[in-house]
Amino acid sequence: MIRIHLERAFHVGPELLWELVVDPDHYRFWTAAFSEGSDFDGDWAKGSKIRFVAADEHGRESGMLSEIAESRWPEFISIKHVGLVMNGIEDYDSPVARQWSPAFENYRFIPKEEGMCIFEVEQDVPEEQAEEFKGSWEKAFDRMAMRLETSADVGKVITLREKSRNDPQVIWEKLVTPEQVKSWNYASDDWHCPSARNNLEIGGEFHYEMAAKDGSASFDFWGTYTEIEAAEKLYFVLGDGRRVRIDIFEKPYGCLIEERFEAEQQNSLHTQRQGWQSILKNLAR
């Protein structure tokens, strides 16, 4: 293995460049430079297991088995590759897999003057593939720049995903039944959802009380429904005008839940992503 080093300057700050890397919708766009259909399964928090894969026409995945060795927003991500996925089979022990275990892929987000940011990549790769990887990274940088120029969603719409072993109907009931909403609608153990009301119809409103358990804070999280398809989609507009979409896709393992919401201005994109992801994990469980 050798370590390659590449970098590119972008006309955004590190917060937006971080979003470009970790948001599923944007990630799928720029990583097509390496393999069409590239995706990830997992999250970017330190210690998390994560798979970087692409599926063939039969749904069989191939790619990397990895873990997040370090994650310091919005400065640094270190990915530790520990094995391979080949045609849907996890491989830690073959000679090829051991060649990649461990191999590191490090991203640095270096702020510069006038709103610029350097995206720096270091990656351990087999020596005979070094030039191929360098060429793919240059194409990926080009696609990142294109995404920033052409997409209005970077830094404005946050996309989250969670897999669930539950089937879509179970998730739907948890999502729209007030008593069940109270069991999952909180971002941390020191908060809860003591009351919930829901008028499930187009133009109907939901009102969920979000409160600190010690009584120090509470607020009414509410919105108005714009699209409803049982066990498939639930779209609404929040009280402050921001739009939210929740889509549920049936899968062999249960279902995939995708949530997209327009970011607000009071908290960082990272804080919002963490909080909403935590709630979505509760729903998926």
Helices and strands as residue ranges (DSSP letters): E 2-10, H 14-22, H 24-30, G 31-33, E 39-42, E 49-55, E 61-72, E 76-86, E 89-91, H 95-99, E 103-111, E 117-125, G 127-129, H 130-150, E 157-164, H 168-176, H 178-181, E 191-198, E 205-212, E 218-229, E 233-238, E 243-251, E 254-262, H 269-284
